[in-house]
Amino acid sequence: MGKADIIIGIDPDTNMSGVARLDVQERKTWADTLPFPLLIQYRLTVMKTARMQGKTVMVVSNNNSAIENVVEKMERYNMGF
C-alpha cells in the first residue's frame, strides 16, 4: 500500500469511541470522542469526501472487528479498496 492522504485511527467502544484524523498534506490533526453511531457516520463521511477529492484514506485500529466493519461499509456503498 502506498502513502495515504488521510489517516483515521479509531478505538471503538459501545459507549464512547476515540477517533483521530491526520491530513498528511495539510499537516492537520483532529482527535475527539464520539458515540459509536457518530463514529461510523464520521468515518464514512471522511471516506466519501476524500474519495470525491481523489484522496486516499487509511483506517487503523487495534480492534479487528472495527476494520471488518470498515470493509463491510465500503462494500455496501461500492467504495472499493
Backbone torsions as a table, in degrees:
resi	resn	phi	psi	omega
1	MET	NA	136.7	177.9
2	GLY	-79.8	-169.8	178.7
3	LYS	-69.5	142.4	175.6
4	ALA	-96.7	147.7	176.2
5	ASP	-80.0	-34.0	-179.7
6	ILE	-131.7	134.4	177.2
7	ILE	-118.5	127.2	178.1
8	ILE	-115.6	123.8	175.1
9	GLY	-106.5	129.8	-179.1
10	ILE	-126.1	143.7	174.6
11	ASP	-129.7	84.3	-173.1
12	PRO	-72.5	145.0	175.7
13	ASP	-150.1	151.3	-176.7
14	THR	-65.3	-29.4	179.6
15	ASN	-90.2	-67.3	178.5
16	MET	-131.4	137.4	-177.3
17	SER	-115.3	141.3	175.8
18	GLY	-87.9	140.9	177.6
19	VAL	-143.7	139.2	176.0
20	ALA	-134.9	145.0	-179.8
21	ARG	-131.5	134.7	175.7
22	LEU	-122.4	120.9	171.7
23	ASP	-94.6	106.0	-170.9
24	VAL	-62.4	-47.8	-176.9
25	GLN	-66.2	-41.8	-177.9
26	GLU	-85.7	-8.9	-178.9
27	ARG	54.9	45.2	178.3
28	LYS	-117.1	140.7	176.7
29	THR	-123.8	155.8	177.5
30	TRP	-147.7	135.7	177.6
31	ALA	-141.6	144.4	-178.5
32	ASP	-164.5	174.3	169.6
33	THR	-112.9	140.5	-178.5
34	LEU	-136.8	149.4	169.7
35	PRO	-61.1	150.0	-174.1
36	PHE	-52.0	-45.9	179.7
37	PRO	-60.2	-36.6	178.0
38	LEU	-71.4	-31.4	176.0
39	LEU	-60.6	-45.6	179.6
40	ILE	-63.0	-45.5	-179.7
41	GLN	-64.7	-41.9	178.8
42	TYR	-59.6	-47.7	-178.6
43	ARG	-60.9	-44.7	179.5
44	LEU	-64.4	-41.0	179.5
45	THR	-62.9	-45.4	179.1
46	VAL	-61.6	-43.4	-178.0
47	MET	-66.5	-41.8	178.7
48	LYS	-65.2	-45.3	-179.9
49	THR	-62.6	-44.6	179.8
50	ALA	-61.9	-42.5	-179.9
51	ARG	-62.5	-41.5	178.8
52	MET	-64.6	-26.8	179.7
53	GLN	-92.2	3.2	-179.8
54	GLY	74.9	20.5	-179.8
55	LYS	-97.5	158.5	176.6
56	THR	-104.7	150.2	-177.8
57	VAL	-127.1	137.4	173.0
58	MET	-116.4	129.0	176.6
59	VAL	-110.7	126.8	-179.7
60	VAL	-124.4	148.9	179.1
61	SER	-160.3	156.3	173.7
62	ASN	-91.5	11.7	-175.6
63	ASN	-123.9	111.8	-177.4
64	ASN	-59.9	-37.2	-178.5
65	SER	-66.4	-28.7	176.6
66	ALA	-66.0	-41.0	178.6
67	ILE	-69.2	-38.7	175.7
68	GLU	-61.1	-37.0	177.3
69	ASN	-64.6	-39.5	177.3
70	VAL	-60.5	-47.4	179.9
71	VAL	-60.5	-45.1	179.3
72	GLU	-59.0	-46.1	-179.0
73	LYS	-66.4	-39.3	179.1
74	MET	-63.1	-41.2	178.2
75	GLU	-66.7	-41.2	-179.1
76	ARG	-61.3	-39.6	-177.5
77	TYR	-98.4	15.4	178.1
78	ASN	52.0	44.4	-178.4
79	MET	-91.8	-14.4	177.4
80	GLY	63.0	-179.2	179.4
81	PHE	-113.5	NA	NA
